[in-house]
Amino acid sequence: MKNIIQNINKAFDHRIRLGIMSVLMVNESADFTTLKELLGVTDGNLASHTKALETENYIMIEKQFIGKKPNTSYRVTTDGRKAFTAHIEALEKLISKT
């Protein structure tokens, strides 16, 4: 049981980070507004959690202008995909052991 818990990634402990990664794992990318609406979070909450995931190199943040409006989009990185997959597998093993 101890080995299973060690594979649970602390970066995904928070429900907002778990939600961000879940959305990005099944979509090529998502913009700030889409993530905010899907997850029901504030601008500040989303910004702080995406920054934490970017710091871990789990997501990539791309900022650009569309017309005169700023647009921020997010993509999962290869490292992020591997880490999140391992995290979900660890949770599944933990659930099946209890």
Secondary structure as the mmCIF struct_conf table of DSSP 4:
data_model
#
loop_
_struct_conf.conf_type_id
_struct_conf.id
_struct_conf.beg_label_comp_id
_struct_conf.beg_label_asym_id
_struct_conf.beg_label_seq_id
_struct_conf.end_label_comp_id
_struct_conf.end_label_asym_id
_struct_conf.end_label_seq_id
HELX_RH_AL_P HELX_RH_AL_P1 LYS A 2 GLN A 6
TURN_TY1_P TURN_TY1_P1 ASN A 7 ASN A 7
BEND BEND1 ILE A 8 ILE A 8
HELX_RH_3T_P HELX_RH_3T_P1 LYS A 10 PHE A 12
BEND BEND2 HIS A 14 HIS A 14
HELX_RH_AL_P HELX_RH_AL_P2 ARG A 15 VAL A 26
BEND BEND3 ASN A 27 GLU A 28
STRN STRN1 ALA A 30 ASP A 31
HELX_RH_AL_P HELX_RH_AL_P3 PHE A 32 LEU A 39
TURN_TY1_P TURN_TY1_P2 GLY A 40 GLY A 40
HELX_RH_AL_P HELX_RH_AL_P4 ASP A 43 THR A 55
TURN_TY1_P TURN_TY1_P3 GLU A 56 ASN A 57
BEND BEND4 TYR A 58 TYR A 58
STRN STRN2 ILE A 59 ILE A 66
TURN_TY1_P TURN_TY1_P4 GLY A 67 LYS A 68
STRN STRN3 LYS A 69 VAL A 76
HELX_RH_AL_P HELX_RH_AL_P5 THR A 78 LYS A 97
#
